[in-house]
Amino acid sequence: MTTVEASPVLVVTAHPDDADFSSAGSVARWVAEGRDVIYVLCTSGDKGSDDPNMTSERLAATREQEQRNAGAVLGLKDVIFLRYPDGGVEETPEFRGQIVKLIRTYRPGIVVTQDPFRWQHRDHRTVGRVALDACFPYARDIFHYPEHIKEGLPTHKVAEVYLIGSAEADTQIDVTDYVETRMKAARCHVSQIRDPEAFEERWRKRLEEAKEKNEGRITESFKKVVFRV
């Protein structure tokens, strides 16, 4: 049996850049440790612009390519786009079933998703809620989405969920050695960075402040949910 420490990691977020701006250091560390990391983007971020000359279709294509570029930097196993409308993600059995199927396909020990209990973008809250429900009980129980079983995908028990952006973070991952990879991945999201120099300066300042508070180390924070498996 694959241990949690060696198992794949499935990262389920609402938009391209959500994971890279929050937890790319942890992702880079997991990849360096030999783990498969798979990104699932529930939307393509087709509303994330204030450029009047942009179209939703061009923006979606642009942001998908930016996410693929960041995935190449991080060494992801796969980047999957579900292509729900940005700002229009709804909690439906069909959507939940897609996440359940991906969990049963990739069989992650850890799922990373957004904290559904924190006030933030509606898509973030919806995706976090659906991902948590998909982990437990739906991916675990044989009578939920039995069509997957017929397709040869057995049930799967996710051991842990890491919630991004939680006000109740209780788990720190040391990413000191992966800061530059994290920065390189974040910089791939060009369409979301108005002023690259200011972006870089702001991030560097935050890193220095974090180092001062944490004895020279850089960490990323999560709220960990543990399921009994």
TACOR-V465671 format. One record per residue. N is the residue number from 1. RES is the residue in one letter. PHI is phi as a letter, one per 40 degrees, with the letter a starting at -180 (NA if undefined). Layout:
<<N;RES;PHI> <N;RES;PHI>>
This chain:
<<1;M;NA> <2;T;c> <3;T;c> <4;V;d> <5;E;c> <6;A;b> <7;S;c> <8;P;c> <9;V;b> <10;L;b> <11;V;b> <12;V;b> <13;T;b> <14;A;c> <15;H;b> <16;P;d> <17;D;g> <18;D;d> <19;A;c> <20;D;c> <21;F;c> <22;S;b> <23;S;a> <24;A;c> <25;G;c> <26;S;c> <27;V;c> <28;A;c> <29;R;c> <30;W;c> <31;V;c> <32;A;c> <33;E;c> <34;G;g> <35;R;c> <36;D;c> <37;V;b> <38;I;b> <39;Y;c> <40;V;b> <41;L;b> <42;C;c> <43;T;b> <44;S;b> <45;G;g> <46;D;c> <47;K;b> <48;G;c> <49;S;a> <50;D;b> <51;D;c> <52;P;c> <53;N;c> <54;M;c> <55;T;b> <56;S;c> <57;E;c> <58;R;c> <59;L;c> <60;A;c> <61;A;c> <62;T;c> <63;R;c> <64;E;c> <65;Q;c> <66;E;c> <67;Q;c> <68;R;c> <69;N;c> <70;A;c> <71;G;c> <72;A;c> <73;V;c> <74;L;c> <75;G;g> <76;L;c> <77;K;c> <78;D;a> <79;V;b> <80;I;b> <81;F;b> <82;L;c> <83;R;g> <84;Y;c> <85;P;c> <86;D;c> <87;G;g> <88;G;b> <89;V;c> <90;E;b> <91;E;c> <92;T;b> <93;P;d> <94;E;c> <95;F;c> <96;R;d> <97;G;c> <98;Q;c> <99;I;c> <100;V;d> <101;K;c> <102;L;c> <103;I;c> <104;R;c> <105;T;c> <106;Y;c> <107;R;f> <108;P;c> <109;G;c> <110;I;b> <111;V;b> <112;V;b> <113;T;a> <114;Q;c> <115;D;c> <116;P;c> <117;F;c> <118;R;c> <119;W;c> <120;Q;a> <121;H;d> <122;R;d> <123;D;d> <124;H;c> <125;R;c> <126;T;c> <127;V;c> <128;G;c> <129;R;c> <130;V;c> <131;A;c> <132;L;c> <133;D;c> <134;A;c> <135;C;c> <136;F;a> <137;P;b> <138;Y;c> <139;A;c> <140;R;c> <141;D;c> <142;I;c> <143;F;c> <144;H;c> <145;Y;f> <146;P;c> <147;E;c> <148;H;c> <149;I;c> <150;K;c> <151;E;c> <152;G;g> <153;L;b> <154;P;c> <155;T;c> <156;H;a> <157;K;b> <158;V;c> <159;A;c> <160;E;a> <161;V;b> <162;Y;b> <163;L;c> <164;I;c> <165;G;g> <166;S;c> <167;A;c> <168;E;b> <169;A;d> <170;D;b> <171;T;b> <172;Q;b> <173;I;b> <174;D;c> <175;V;b> <176;T;d> <177;D;c> <178;Y;b> <179;V;c> <180;E;c> <181;T;c> <182;R;d> <183;M;c> <184;K;c> <185;A;c> <186;A;c> <187;R;c> <188;C;c> <189;H;c> <190;V;d> <191;S;c> <192;Q;b> <193;I;b> <194;R;c> <195;D;b> <196;P;d> <197;E;c> <198;A;c> <199;F;d> <200;E;c> <201;E;c> <202;R;c> <203;W;c> <204;R;c> <205;K;c> <206;R;c> <207;L;c> <208;E;c> <209;E;c> <210;A;c> <211;K;c> <212;E;c> <213;K;c> <214;N;b> <215;E;f> <216;G;g> <217;R;b> <218;I;b> <219;T;b> <220;E;b> <221;S;b> <222;F;a> <223;K;c> <224;K;c> <225;V;b> <226;V;b> <227;F;b> <228;R;c> <229;V;b>>
